[in-house]
Amino acid sequence: MSTDNGYVIVGASLAGANAAQALRAEGYSGSLTLIGAEQDRPYERPPLSKDFLMGKTGRDKLFVHPAEWYGEHDVELRLGTTVTALDPGAHQISLAGGERLGYGRLLLATGAAPRRIDVPGADLDGVYYLRTVGDSERIRAAFAQAGRVVVIGAGWIGLEAAAAAREAGRAVTVLETAELPLLRVLGREVAEVFAGLHAEHGVDLRFGVQVAEITGAGGSVAGVRLADGAVVPADVVVVGIGAGPSTGLAEAAGIATDNGVVTDAGLRTSAPDVFAAGDVASAFHPRFGRHIRVEHWDNAINQAKAAGLAMTGQEVSYDRLPYFFTDQYDLGMEYVGHVAPGGYQRVVFRGDVPGREFIAFWLDEDGRVLAGMNVNIWDVNEAIGELIRAGRPVSPEALADPAAALESLAGG
Ligand SMILES: Cc1cc2nc3c(=O)[nH]c(=O)nc-3n(C[C@H](O)[C@H](O)[C@H](O)COP(=O)(O)OP(=O)(O)OC[C@H]3O[C@@H](n4cnc5c(N)ncnc54)[C@H](O)[C@@H]3O)c2cc1C
């Protein structure tokens, strides 16, 4: 066993790579090991359901750092290596194969994994989940062969996969239990925009349906049977019913978890010298006064950098507003802020909603902006963030008026 007191990062993806970068940028010069279960060095996942899935961009464009970056920064990258146990008392981890490794400080950046669908036929050939570069390559190949694609779940990944399948010229059906896509995250007003977008692009959207079974023929998928008995024929099924945080290591180690590894605003877990960041972390957010877990690219970068700082002993209070983006067909958008499901009073639109060139603002009962989404309008996201951070009521008329500069509204 190594008795090294160096720093170890578990999870070699976006958060892990950014934490390693921050540690070196902050002058940490001790040993640094980045351990990941996947075979590929850290890469970005957003293209996996967009340009990469559509074959518009190559593998070489996905990586967070060039291969030589790790050696140049003295980061020991151990790929294809699963950490099987964490012993916070002994400051040790165990690797698959039995090796044990000591650490001085450790970052859990184990991310999230797709929720599995639990119906008969879920294991048939032709049923896919989308998380890794390999998944995306397999789905792309399947789209090239398939006539009919069924997507289960109208969340971000389901909708992006549906858009990619349409771009590949496939007949696409999306099955969703809720009344609209993204209803819990966006609320009815903006969820309707996404329903309209996909309907216009020829997607057969079925809302309020339950999947009862994935049917097969000769071991391969043949269709999806709904609870009402209807069968939707399919050559390929993509399941996008959400992801859950990979908390197994932390739980077994007795570290506090609650929909993620619980941390304070300084990204410290309940175990000494163990930090968490990225999709796996449920971090206390000073602005919202509670723990939130954010499953988005920007958080994996910036929260992980903050965790790197915290690991060097700096005082950190991570209070960045959640931010994410999507691209579907000709719709590109950015969203900033945070609204719990149903946690807003009204939505105010500025711009052309049917033409899909607008900003949506989610307001609370006092007229404060909680979140904003700019759709096909650019360079306004920072100003929307300012409105949220200002935390003052804003006139809905001014918000709706394209002539009123957003920057001028933050002052109240
Ligand atoms: C298809 C797809 C599209 C997306 N598109 C967008 C988008 O458009 N906009 C946006 O904002 N966000 C998007 N996201 C979300 C974004 O990619 C994630 O928020 C980000 O990848 C989280 O990074 P992470 O490092 O925290 O976790 P992950 O990327 O999940 O990485 C965790 C890593 O830890 C490894 N690991 C787990 N357990 C162990 C262990 N015990 N031992 C060793 N290694 C382990 C895993 O194998 C994995 O490689 C998308 C995600 C997906 C999957």
The ligand as a Tripos MOL2 file, in Angstrom:
@<TRIPOS>MOLECULE
LIG
   53    58     1     0     0
SMALL
NO_CHARGES

@<TRIPOS>ATOM
      1 C1        -25.5040   12.8940  -22.9130 C.3       1 LIG1
      2 C2        -25.3560   14.0370  -21.9770 C.ar      1 LIG1
      3 C3        -25.5750   15.3340  -22.4240 C.ar      1 LIG1
      4 C4        -25.4470   16.4160  -21.5670 C.ar      1 LIG1
      5 N1        -25.6980   17.6720  -22.0430 N.ar      1 LIG1
      6 C5        -25.5900   18.7260  -21.2060 C.ar      1 LIG1
      7 C6        -25.8830   20.0440  -21.6730 C.ar      1 LIG1
      8 O1        -26.2410   20.2470  -22.8250 O.2       1 LIG1
      9 N2        -25.7600   21.0740  -20.8240 N.ar      1 LIG1
     10 C7        -25.3640   20.9040  -19.5190 C.ar      1 LIG1
     11 O2        -25.2760   21.8760  -18.7810 O.2       1 LIG1
     12 N3        -25.0770   19.6540  -19.0400 N.ar      1 LIG1
     13 C8        -25.1940   18.5780  -19.8460 C.ar      1 LIG1
     14 N4        -24.9270   17.3070  -19.3850 N.ar      1 LIG1
     15 C9        -24.5090   17.1420  -17.9820 C.3       1 LIG1
     16 C10       -23.0010   17.1750  -17.7880 C.3       1 LIG1
     17 O3        -22.3530   16.4260  -18.7580 O.3       1 LIG1
     18 C11       -22.6910   16.6550  -16.3910 C.3       1 LIG1
     19 O4        -23.2120   17.5850  -15.4700 O.3       1 LIG1
     20 C12       -21.2040   16.4400  -16.1580 C.3       1 LIG1
     21 O5        -20.6960   15.4310  -16.9940 O.3       1 LIG1
     22 C13       -20.9520   16.0470  -14.7010 C.3       1 LIG1
     23 O6        -19.5920   15.8070  -14.5280 O.3       1 LIG1
     24 P1        -19.0470   14.9690  -13.2830 P.3       1 LIG1
     25 O7        -17.5790   14.9140  -13.5000 O.co2     1 LIG1
     26 O8        -19.5880   15.5210  -12.0310 O.co2     1 LIG1
     27 O9        -19.6960   13.5180  -13.4100 O.3       1 LIG1
     28 P2        -19.6660   12.4440  -14.5840 P.3       1 LIG1
     29 O10       -19.4960   13.1210  -15.9090 O.co2     1 LIG1
     30 O11       -20.8450   11.5690  -14.3670 O.co2     1 LIG1
     31 O12       -18.3400   11.6040  -14.3120 O.3       1 LIG1
     32 C14       -18.1730   10.8000  -13.1960 C.3       1 LIG1
     33 C15       -17.0680    9.8290  -13.5010 C.3       1 LIG1
     34 O13       -16.7510    9.1000  -12.3250 O.3       1 LIG1
     35 C16       -16.5270    7.7480  -12.6600 C.3       1 LIG1
     36 N5        -16.7370    6.9400  -11.4630 N.ar      1 LIG1
     37 C17       -17.8910    6.7870  -10.7610 C.ar      1 LIG1
     38 N6        -17.6920    5.9630   -9.7200 N.ar      1 LIG1
     39 C18       -16.3950    5.6010   -9.7550 C.ar      1 LIG1
     40 C19       -15.5860    4.7690   -8.9360 C.ar      1 LIG1
     41 N7        -16.0690    4.1620   -7.8700 N.pl3     1 LIG1
     42 N8        -14.2910    4.5940   -9.2660 N.ar      1 LIG1
     43 C20       -13.7490    5.2390  -10.3600 C.ar      1 LIG1
     44 N9        -14.4810    6.0410  -11.1560 N.ar      1 LIG1
     45 C21       -15.7770    6.2230  -10.8580 C.ar      1 LIG1
     46 C22       -17.5440    7.4880  -13.7660 C.3       1 LIG1
     47 O14       -17.1840    6.3640  -14.5270 O.3       1 LIG1
     48 C23       -17.4550    8.7940  -14.5450 C.3       1 LIG1
     49 O15       -16.4810    8.7290  -15.5520 O.3       1 LIG1
     50 C24       -25.0760   16.1960  -20.2150 C.ar      1 LIG1
     51 C25       -24.8610   14.8900  -19.7490 C.ar      1 LIG1
     52 C26       -25.0080   13.8190  -20.6160 C.ar      1 LIG1
     53 C27       -24.7890   12.4190  -20.1170 C.3       1 LIG1
@<TRIPOS>BOND
     1     1     2 1
     2     2     3 ar
     3     2    52 ar
     4     3     4 ar
     5     4     5 ar
     6     4    50 ar
     7     5     6 ar
     8     6     7 ar
     9     6    13 1
    10     7     8 2
    11     7     9 ar
    12     9    10 ar
    13    10    11 2
    14    10    12 ar
    15    12    13 ar
    16    13    14 ar
    17    14    15 1
    18    14    50 ar
    19    15    16 1
    20    16    17 1
    21    16    18 1
    22    18    19 1
    23    18    20 1
    24    20    21 1
    25    20    22 1
    26    22    23 1
    27    23    24 1
    28    24    25 2
    29    24    26 1
    30    24    27 1
    31    27    28 1
    32    28    29 2
    33    28    30 1
    34    28    31 1
    35    31    32 1
    36    32    33 1
    37    33    34 1
    38    33    48 1
    39    34    35 1
    40    35    36 1
    41    35    46 1
    42    36    37 ar
    43    36    45 ar
    44    37    38 ar
    45    38    39 ar
    46    39    40 ar
    47    39    45 ar
    48    40    41 1
    49    40    42 ar
    50    42    43 ar
    51    43    44 ar
    52    44    45 ar
    53    46    47 1
    54    46    48 1
    55    48    49 1
    56    50    51 ar
    57    51    52 ar
    58    52    53 1
@<TRIPOS>SUBSTRUCTURE
     1 LIG1         1 GROUP 0 **** ****
